[in-house]
Amino acid sequence: MKLPKFELYEQGSQIPRSSKSIKDNIIEGYGRRTYRQDFIKYLIYSHASLLECLSQLEMIDQLYDIPEVKDLMVKYDIPGAKLNSFIRYLEK
């Protein structure tokens, strides 16, 4: 992504952190899967990190004309919907 230098440290650095948090929370929740409510809690944390990442991408999309940002937003929507469906499944 081509961002102005000052944004690389602001918005640009937040995207990798929130992206890593998505995976890390799923893994931590899976480690606690014998406690269903803990597993669900960490999946919800993961979904929240995904939404945070989408929010950062939306902000960048509004501020700068970077074509690949829209592609990334679509790519994050797919696992977000799957994760949300899985959480709803486990809650039943």
C-alpha positions as CSV (number, residue, x, y, z in Angstrom):
1,M,0.0,0.0,0.0
2,K,1.3,3.5,-0.9
3,L,0.5,5.7,2.1
4,P,2.1,9.0,3.1
5,K,5.0,8.4,5.5
6,F,3.2,9.7,8.5
7,E,0.3,7.3,7.9
8,L,2.6,4.3,7.7
9,Y,3.1,4.8,11.5
10,E,-0.5,5.6,12.3
11,Q,-3.1,3.8,10.2
12,G,-0.6,1.6,8.4
13,S,0.8,0.0,11.5
14,Q,-2.5,-0.6,13.1
15,I,-3.6,-2.9,10.2
16,P,-0.9,-5.6,10.7
17,R,-1.5,-5.5,14.5
18,S,-5.2,-6.0,14.3
19,S,-4.7,-8.7,11.6
20,K,-2.4,-10.7,13.7
21,S,-4.8,-10.4,16.6
22,I,-7.5,-12.1,14.6
23,K,-5.4,-15.2,14.2
24,D,-4.0,-15.1,17.7
25,N,-7.4,-14.9,19.4
26,I,-8.7,-17.8,17.3
27,I,-5.7,-19.9,18.3
28,E,-6.0,-18.9,22.0
29,G,-9.7,-19.7,22.0
30,Y,-9.1,-23.1,20.3
31,G,-6.7,-23.9,23.1
32,R,-9.6,-23.3,25.6
33,R,-12.2,-25.2,23.5
34,T,-13.0,-27.6,26.3
35,Y,-14.6,-24.5,28.0
36,R,-17.1,-23.6,25.3
37,Q,-17.8,-20.1,26.7
38,D,-14.1,-19.2,26.7
39,F,-13.8,-20.5,23.1
40,I,-16.7,-18.3,22.1
41,K,-15.3,-15.3,24.0
42,Y,-12.0,-15.5,22.1
43,L,-13.8,-15.9,18.8
44,I,-15.7,-12.8,19.6
45,Y,-12.4,-11.0,20.4
46,S,-11.1,-12.2,17.0
47,H,-14.2,-10.9,15.2
48,A,-13.7,-7.6,17.0
49,S,-10.1,-7.4,15.8
50,L,-11.3,-8.1,12.2
51,L,-13.8,-5.3,12.5
52,E,-11.1,-3.0,13.8
53,C,-8.9,-3.9,10.8
54,L,-11.9,-3.2,8.4
55,S,-12.4,0.1,10.1
56,Q,-8.8,1.1,9.6
57,L,-9.0,0.1,5.9
58,E,-12.2,2.1,5.5
59,M,-10.5,5.1,7.0
60,I,-7.6,4.8,4.6
61,D,-10.0,4.3,1.7
62,Q,-11.8,7.5,2.6
63,L,-8.6,9.5,2.9
64,Y,-6.6,8.2,0.0
65,D,-7.3,6.7,-3.4
66,I,-5.5,3.4,-3.1
67,P,-7.2,0.7,-5.3
68,E,-5.9,-2.3,-3.4
69,V,-7.7,-1.1,-0.2
70,K,-11.1,-2.0,-1.5
71,D,-9.8,-5.5,-2.5
72,L,-8.5,-6.0,1.0
73,M,-11.9,-4.9,2.5
74,V,-13.7,-7.5,0.4
75,K,-11.1,-10.2,1.4
76,Y,-11.7,-9.4,5.1
77,D,-15.5,-9.5,4.7
78,I,-15.4,-13.2,3.8
79,P,-13.7,-14.6,6.9
80,G,-15.6,-12.1,9.0
81,A,-18.9,-13.5,7.8
82,K,-17.6,-17.1,8.4
83,L,-16.4,-16.3,11.8
84,N,-19.6,-14.6,12.7
85,S,-21.6,-17.7,11.5
86,F,-19.3,-20.0,13.5
87,I,-19.8,-18.0,16.7
88,R,-23.6,-18.1,16.2
89,Y,-23.4,-21.9,15.6
90,L,-21.5,-22.4,18.9
91,E,-23.8,-20.2,20.8
92,K,-26.8,-22.5,20.0
